[in-house]
Amino acid sequence: MLASEGGALAKMLTPFELGLGAALGSGAQWMPWIHVDDAVGLLRFAAATNTLRGPLNAAAPESVTTAEFTKALGRVVHRPASLRAERLPATREDVERAWAWAKSACLPNFGPFEDAMSSRSTNLFHTGIAPLLNLQRLSAHRVVSDVLAMDLPLPSKEGFVRQGSRHRG
């Protein structure tokens, strides 16, 4: 049941707001859902209709996959929701490898844009490390220090640090 003040949505919001939104499993699983107002409407209808018999199924007319729901909820909270839980670095070595990759493959191509995009790509490079920051597997101090020490144009450093500092860890 979806409602901003309770139900399943309330439990899902925090990870999504932290940039940790992820479809579970493959994302292909169907996810029936209903808004609380529609569920209440169904209950009122059932209470007022004497001819109904048997169980009622309270669900929206069209189900979505968990991948579709994840993408939609990410748009609503204005956060990326493309995290794959199975790809999160689990060990210190994994974190170091992910950060080394971001520094070598992403940051040198980082554009001086406020939207944190490369001048050659539509990928948001900071979203690759946001989960590491949010889960405190990588410290913001370390990220800022490493980025400032790199031989990059100042606008690229500033844009990355500004975007990277928007994590909520």
Secondary structure, DSSP 4 states (H G I P E B T S, - for coil): -EETTEHHHHHHHHHHHTT----STTS-SEE---BHHHHHHHHHHHHH-TT--S------SS-EEHHHHHHHHHHHTTS-----GGGS--SHHHHHHHHHHIIIIIGGGB-S-TT-BBSS---BGGGGTHHHHHTTSS-HHHHHHHHHHS---HHHHHHHHHHHTT---
